[in-house]
Amino acid sequence: MIFLGWGQPSCFFFFLGWGQPSYFGVFDGFLTMAPILTPDSVEMDRLCDRLRDLTVSDDVAVFPEEALRACGRAGVFRWFLSEQDGGYGWSPADQTRGYLRLAAADLTTTFVITQRMGACRRIAASENRSVAQRWLPSLLAGESFATVGISHLTTSRQHLGRPALAAHPEPQVPGLGGNGYRLEGFSPWVTGAAHADLLVVGASAADGTQILAAVPCDQDAVRPAEPIPLVALSSSCTGRVDFSGAVVPAENILAGPVADVMRTGQGGNTGGLQTSTLAIGLARAAADYLLEQAAGRAELADVAGRLDADVSAAERRLLDAAEGHPNCDLGELRGQANRLVLRATQAALTAAKGAGFVADHPVGRWCREALFFLVWSCPQPVAQAHLCELVGLQ
Ligand SMILES: Cc1cc2nc3c(=O)[nH]c(=O)nc-3n(C[C@H](O)[C@H](O)[C@H](O)COP(=O)(O)OP(=O)(O)OC[C@H]3O[C@@H](n4cnc5c(N)ncnc54)[C@H](O)[C@@H]3O)c2cc1C
């Protein structure tokens, strides 16, 4: 089928064929985009160039909507889900290759995608199919946006000994029957909350069990706070979300009630590798910068060569882990990735000199972004090992 027509002012659509992945031409202002079907394709190169071009100053007022739209059109959100769920069914290794490329091009947008896909995976993995049927098609097409608020069940506020977000059983949900919940409290960290149509949040019941629920944002009882200005990734528009009696009918419960709901189901990230992947992707951006500089500055040649080799070795270890090779300790990999991204970005800054310290220079931004990996879902043993290293304790 041939379809010729005009969309929004800057868009000219030229479709040959129908549906994915048979169409191959969308002209969107600057770029012809086709679905990315492999992580090493020309289309992937184009998307990464586009993301680099779109990167602007890091500001809570600037959510990367255009970059996310470009990713949606290129089919990025489909990489991570099975064909049965409407995805492309990429292997864990290809998903990792894809994330490595995206993170090197634009860490903030890639981070937002990880949170979005965290929500989508949990929805797809749920035995309760009603949320998947209602939401997955528009989420995968990039027409709606979902994100997660789960850290208060795992890594945030654990020392306080009381749940941040309480789930009270609601035996009769008007018009929807029984076995629902009412949410009271807040989720402290939710990326892109103010831009979300749907939240996937964890909450704790008085008996110690937990639920994971899909909560539409178009209700007064769900209130995203102003996003917080951050050391880096401010454009991820991360902030808390308050819940004042938001009702979750049974059909929106994705998992639970059960102890440790985050340990259930297959909806987590690729074996816990996602954070390490983004760190190594950012280290690649820094290594490539040094290689580029070294081309005209002989004194940088050895340094650039060594860093490039280190990043390549980390990429290989990561892909081995993604392919499920035995003897891959994920905690150790995370520690290595954290150390690598910190020293790679600081090496790039040293080479960029004062020019790299100017606020909008990419190298300075990478240095700030590298600090994120010290706090983002950092397992306690990894954080403890960093602390010991930093103060010289063995
Ligand atoms: C930019 C960004 C985006 C994020 N996006 C998301 C998201 O979309 N979804 C999501 O679920 N999570 C998200 N997170 C949360 C993240 O994954 C971690 O859970 C979070 O960084 C943990 O930090 P915290 O300050 O909440 O930890 P906490 O452990 O709550 O520490 C906070 C403070 O409590 C004190 N404290 C800590 N431990 C103790 C103790 N044992 N005894 C006494 N006092 C203590 C310290 O003063 C510390 O500064 C995001 C985080 C960031 C920074």
The ligand as a Gaussian input file, in Angstrom:
#p B3LYP/6-31G(d) Opt

LIG

0 1
 C       17.729000      11.119000      39.237000
 C       17.083000       9.975000      39.919000
 C       16.005000       9.362000      39.314000
 C       15.368000       8.299000      39.920000
 N       14.300000       7.738000      39.301000
 C       13.621000       6.751000      39.908000
 C       12.426000       6.221000      39.333000
 O       11.965000       6.632000      38.260000
 N       11.773000       5.246000      39.981000
 C       12.221000       4.758000      41.174000
 O       11.590000       3.851000      41.716000
 N       13.349000       5.226000      41.735000
 C       14.055000       6.214000      41.155000
 N       15.187000       6.739000      41.751000
 C       15.589000       6.234000      43.093000
 C       16.944000       5.515000      43.143000
 O       16.917000       4.359000      42.364000
 C       17.361000       5.186000      44.573000
 O       16.353000       4.493000      45.216000
 C       17.643000       6.446000      45.354000
 O       18.661000       7.150000      44.689000
 C       18.069000       6.118000      46.786000
 O       18.377000       7.353000      47.453000
 P       17.578000       7.902000      48.717000
 O       18.120000       9.259000      49.024000
 O       16.132000       7.784000      48.510000
 O       18.079000       6.846000      49.827000
 P       17.803000       6.801000      51.379000
 O       18.341000       5.480000      51.845000
 O       16.383000       7.080000      51.712000
 O       18.727000       7.952000      51.967000
 C       18.270000       9.282000      52.172000
 C       18.961000       9.895000      53.400000
 O       18.607000       9.132000      54.533000
 C       19.714000       9.012000      55.432000
 N       20.010000       7.581000      55.650000
 C       20.222000       6.637000      54.683000
 N       20.453000       5.443000      55.255000
 C       20.389000       5.617000      56.588000
 C       20.537000       4.753000      57.711000
 N       20.810000       3.446000      57.572000
 N       20.391000       5.276000      58.954000
 C       20.104000       6.580000      59.123000
 N       19.967000       7.466000      58.102000
 C       20.111000       6.986000      56.850000
 C       20.874000       9.757000      54.806000
 O       20.966000      11.050000      55.387000
 C       20.491000       9.860000      53.344000
 O       20.991000      11.033000      52.717000
 C       15.835000       7.814000      41.175000
 C       16.933000       8.438000      41.793000
 C       17.532000       9.526000      41.194000
 C       18.687000      10.214000      41.919000

